[in-house]
Amino acid sequence: MPRETDKKMMEILRILAEHDKILGAKTIAEELKKKGYNLGERAVRYHMRILDEKGFTKRIGYSGRKITKKGLKEMERGLVYDQVDFIFSKFEEMMHYTSLNPETGEGKIVVNTSTIPPEAFPIIEEAFKKGLCVSPHIKLEKTDQDYNIITVCGTTIDGLLLKEGIPILPTFAGLVEIEDYTPKRFTELIAYKKTSMMPLEAFTAGEMTSVLDVIKEGNGKIPANFRLIPETGVERALKLFNKLQRIKIGGILKIGGSGENVLGIPVEDSMVGIAIIGGITPICAAQEAGYKTDIKMAENLIEFNKLNLVAPSKTLLKEPKSSDKERVRFLLAKAWNLIQKVDFEPDKMRGKIIANISILKRKNLDTAIKIIKEICEKKPEYSPLPYFKIIDLNENEVGIATICSLTIDGILINHGIMSTPTYSGLLEIKGDMRRFVELTAYNGSSLDPHQIYISKDMTKVHDSLKGSGRILASLREIPYIAREETLEVIEKLQETGFNILKTGKTNEILYNAKVKRYKAGIIISGGLNPIAAVKEKGLDIKIKAVESLMDINKFLSINEI
């Protein structure tokens, strides 16, 4: 579906996916009305015919339509800028329908659904026994070869707080560092309202968490999420938490005081922060052990009494004694400080640029360089500037420095053009068509989203060389009045060897990414694309994006390395 996709058709796809059954025009029209779209049955039929033609839906006699696999894929990737809002609205919907009565144990809760191999279950069970979960109640369903394991999602607690009349603001998902079995601080965060992917999903790659280390040694990182409530609701919230503990629902890591910093997250006056362990933490333990899993978070609602107690559990973690004064630093804050120091002069090809640094074993360097050369020779536009630097680190490791796309923001600002990094994303390429299928805001993440996409094996740089794949790219915005001047600077940069994928017109949607009013967007490929290609070939490589400033004269062109 092209970028001018009608929102109404996307909502129809979502309705069909949510109900997972054949629906007629009347039912769809009723559901659309709930979402704020006043379409009659006739108009719905018109939109459905278009969806049929595109292969996104299939007509089943006179009963209605059902969504196809192609439609499900389109729904996930279609209006990615709309998906950013949809993710948060999904949490709100789940909270609204939570109906558990903590005193009777009856009612619906929000659950995660994960697919695991049977041999992974003992590891998962151990995490439950140690209390590294929201609740040790699960439901295990056997499929052909695997298990579907249903676990309690932390959104259940948000829904129950809401049912108590307490305003609840889910804010962040991230990783909490554990030291000596004590939660110390959030080390990484993504804001719920700033991403097109499930926020906690961003941190489920095995290399990001260390749940097994927490179980064995008391040190490591676990998934967690963070919400805010008014200080006037604390007393009622504590009573609710006590009731939930009796039916073994908890996972609370820290409840702050009014305006108190909670595990490194600053909290406004008169508000209270609550950190809760991620419901998918036991599944992350299985991933760390090398088992392949498929995690779907806040996927459904289920009656609590349909779950079974997996094992008696005890709380492994200790109560944090005091708030850590160190605050989580968001990516954009770090980026601005580096952007301000960029002094690269395109005319003279000298000055400082922002670099990413990736670390790999020395024995793999020649192979990595060969891969990087292939990508840059076939698709030079996949790198902002195909210059690299090899860094000697120690006897066994070397670093590869690549030029970060944020360098271009620094250059534009030095020319008096306010360039604001807006979204880091994953760009799908199919022939001549390009569109973002994932977006995460720079001001809503502590980690460069490109690192996340690489760690979760979401790129397909090599496949894109054949005409269909996914590469890293980002969007920045400039004032519309500065567009002509920007084009002049970009022309000079391109003469130097820099690559710009596209400069949009005022308010133009670029590759499915929405630009603010009175702004023009610029799309630049990610400096880590060649590194992503290296990882795709199975080489172990550690990535540090937006890492430091370096002098361009210490870099070599792709033909020189």
Buried (B, 14 or more C-beta within 10 A) or exposed (E): BEBEBEEBBBBBBBBBBEBEEBBBBEBBBEBBEEEEBEBEBEBBBEBBEBBBEBEBBBBEEEEBBBBBEEBBEBBBBBBBBBBBEBBBEBBBBBBEEBBBEBEEBEBBBBBBBBBBEEEBBEBBBBBBBBBBBBBBBBBBEEEEEBBBBBBBBBBBBBBBBBBBEBEBEBBBBBBBBBEEBBBBBBBBBBBBBBBBBBBBBBBBBBEBBBBBBBBEEBBBBBBBBBBBBBBEBBEBBEEBBEBBEEBBBBBBBBBBEBBBBBBBBEBEEEBBBBBBBBBBBBBBBBBBBEBEBEBBBBBBBBBBEEBEEBEEBEEBBEEBEEBBEEEBEBBBEBBBEBBEEBBBEBEEEEBBBBBBBBBBEEEBBEBBBEBBBBBBEEBBBBBBBBBBBBBEEEEEBBBBBBBBBBBBBBBBBBBEBEBBBBBBBBBBBEEEEBBBBBBBBBBBBBBBBBBBBBBBEBBBBBBBBEEEBBBBBBBBBBBBEBBEBBEEBBEBBEEBBBBBBBBBEBBBBBBBBBBEEEBBBBBBBBBBBBBBBBBBBEBEBBBBBBBEBBBBEEBEEBEEB
